Amino acid sequence: MNTVLIKEIGIHPWEQLYHSKDENFITITLLNQDYENAWETWCKFSLSLTQRWPKIVQWQTKLTPYFSKSQEHLALKKFAANSTSGDILKKDESTGIYSRITLLNPDPFKIDRTQMACSGTSITLMQKQNSANLNTWKRLSKLGYISTIEDIKLVLADNLSISFSFYNTETHGAAQLICHSEHLPFLNKIMKEMYLEEIQQEGVYEYIHR
């Protein structure tokens, strides 16, 4: 089954009830009946995006503080052993919760898709090359869970990033882009070049259950 796209003005998180029709933002969803093919389409799509946003990072939160100092120490030690230059794992002092910024491979096809479908507790950002990981971490460090429209606006507040979330369910897979609508002409050009079929939100059920 070919991947289809859904293009909506505003912020329309895939698995959330509340949406926003704020014209300053655009939401594009790449939908397939399985996650693997949705991911492959995202890779092709985002490869063109790297012309403007060559840096790919993932933010992820632990949700709760560590139960003990020893558990915290082991987590930091493991992170130090596996991290690369620019990766950050820090604790927000007001909440006691750790979150991390991980620099991903700039070639989307070399990213492990199995580690990406963690909606709510993580988000993938494609950024300008000059964006600072520490600034991104500071902006997002108080987020316990990306669950509201305001959370997503905070994610995109620096206007240097576009965000992606990934969903892997029994019936379908999806990759969802949310960014400022000023980028829509460039995105439209990419979508046209990929010959992606566009459907409306009302056609999602029929598409999934074909």
N, C-alpha and C positions, 0 to 999 in steps of 0.2 A: 504494500500500500504506500503510495506517495505521501510525503509530508505535506500538510496544508498549513496555511497561515491565517491568523485572525489579527486584524489591525483595529485598534480602538483608541480613540482620543481619551486621555486621562490615565488614571492608575487603576488597573484591574487585576489585582493579584489572583492567580489561578484558583487557589483553594480557599479563598476567603469570601465571606458574605458581603463585606462592605467595599464598595468601589467609589471612585471619584471621577468626575468628568472634567476635571481641571485641564483646561486647554494648554497649559504650559508643559504638559507631559504627554507621552505616547507609549502605548503598550503593544508589543508585537509578540504573539504566541506562535511557536512552531509546534505543531501537533501531529503525532503519528500514533498508530495502534500499538506500537511497542517503543520502549525507551531507546533501544540501540539505534533505530533509524531516526528518531527525533534527534538524538545526540549527533549522528553523522551529519544531519542537515545543519545543526548548529555549528559544527566544525567548519563546514563549507561557508556558511554565512559569516561567522566571526573571523575567518581568515581574511575576508575583504575588509572587515572592520579594523583590523590591525594596521591598516594604512593610517588611520587617525588615532587609534587607541592601541598602541603596540604593547602595552604592559597589562598582564592579566594576574590578578591577585584573588585570593579567597579570604573572606572574613568568616570566622567561626567562633561561637561562644560555647562555654562549658555549661551554662545555665545556672549552676549552683556552685558555691564555694567548695574547696576541698575539705574533707572531714578532719584532716590532721596535718601537722607540719611535715611529717614524714611522707605522706601521700603527695603533698605539694612539692616537696623536694624531689621526689622520684619523677614527677611529671616534668619539672623544669629540666632535670638531668636528661630525660629521654628527648625532650624538645631540642636541647643543645646538641645532642648527638646526631639528630636527624635534620636539623634546620640548615638552610643555606643563607648566604649573606643577604640581609634585608628582611628576613623573616622576624616577626615579633610575637612574643608571648608575654603578656603583662596582665597584672591584676588591677582592676579598678578599685581604688582604696575605699570608696564610699559604699560599694556593694560587696567587695571581697570576691568578686567573680572574675575569672580569667577569660580573656578572649585573645584570639590570635589573628595575625595577618600573614598569609603564606604566599610567597611569590611562586606562580605557576609557570609552566613551560610556555613561552610565547607562541609556540606552534600548537594550536588547539587540538590537532590530531594526536599529539603526544601526551595529552592530559588523560589521566585515568578516570573514565566516566563513572566508575563504580563508587568513587569518593565524592561525587558532586551532588547527588540527589539527597540533600539534607535540608529541605526547605524549612524555613523558620529559624533554624539554628545556624544557618550559614547563607552567604550570598557571594556570588562571583562578580567581580568588577573588572571591566576593561577600562584602562585609564591612559591619560596622556603620560608621556615618558617622564615629565618633570614632576609628577605627583609624588608626594612623600608618603611612604608607608606609615610613618609615625603620626602624621597628621590624620590619615585615614583611621588609624587605631584610636586616636584621641576622640575623633568625632563619633565613633561607633561604640566606644568602650562601655557606655552605660546602658546599651541595649541588652535586655535579657532575652528578647525573642523578637524577630521581625514579624509583627502581627497586625500593624495598623497602617493606614495611609500615611500618617505622620512619620512613622518609622522609615518608610520608603523615601519620603521627602528628605529626611535626615541623611539617608544613605547617599542621595544625589545632590546634597547641598553645595558641594564644592564646584559643581558644574564641569568637573574634569573627568567624570566617570559615566559609564553606562552600566546598568546592573543586569545580571542574569540569575534566574533561579531555575532549578531543574526538578522534574517530578517523574517518578517511576511508580506506576500503579499496575494492578492486574489487567486493567482494560486499555491503558494507553500510556504514552510517554510524552512529556512536553518540556520545551525549553522556552522560557519567557524573558523577553527583553523589556526593560522599562527605562526610559531616558527623557531628557528634555525634548520637547517637540521641535525645537530649532534644528535638530538633526534629521528630521523626517525626510527632507529631499534626498539626502545622501542614502538613507536606508531604503527609500523607494527605488533608487537606482539599483541597489544591490538585489532587492527582491525581484525587480523586473528582469535582471540578468540571469537570475536563478530559475525563472519560469515557475514560480511557486503558485499553486492554486490558492485563491483567497476564499474563505468561507466566513459566514457571520456566526456570532455566538449561538444563534438559534439553530444552527446546523451541526453543532458539535455532537449531540447525541446520535444523530443519524450517521455521521462520519465514523464515530467510534464503533458502532454496532453494525456496520456494513457486513 
